[in-house]
Amino acid sequence: MTTTQIPSRLAQPWAQLESELMTRERALASEWQALAEQAGASGEQRTELAHALLANDPEGVRHHPDDRELALGRADALHAEQVAIGEALLALRDGRYGACADCGESIPVERLLAQPTALRCVRCQALTEQTSGAA
């Protein structure tokens, strides 16, 4: 069994961060399940959800495209957040958590507490947003 090295600056909030991530992960799974049940989907795949939304539309494809697009957009957002949380939990457990993905500097604990899935320090995140906004 390997022991995770907890960075000293994260020692106190470590359990809180892990608990918050796991709680959010469970909430997202419940939200996805509710969305799938509402649409009549049986599985956890976006394609199954899309198929169920189309199959259960009594008015046909032309009448409710906005509702379907909203549901699929929400499903995409849920999936993206689930992936981010999963990556944060893996990083937390293997000792990579809290290091900026771009510059390698430590992400401030305050930022991690506010945004537990943060991958970048504030400076690198701002640069990423400026670059993607300019495209």
Secondary structure, DSSP 8 states (H G I E B T S, - for coil): -------GGGTTTHHHHHHHHHHHHHHHHHHHHHHHHHHT--SS-HHHHHHHHHHT-TT-TTT-HHHHHHHHHHHHHHHHHHHHHHHHHHHHHHT-TTB-TTT--B--HHHHHH-TT--S-HHHHHHHHHHHHH-
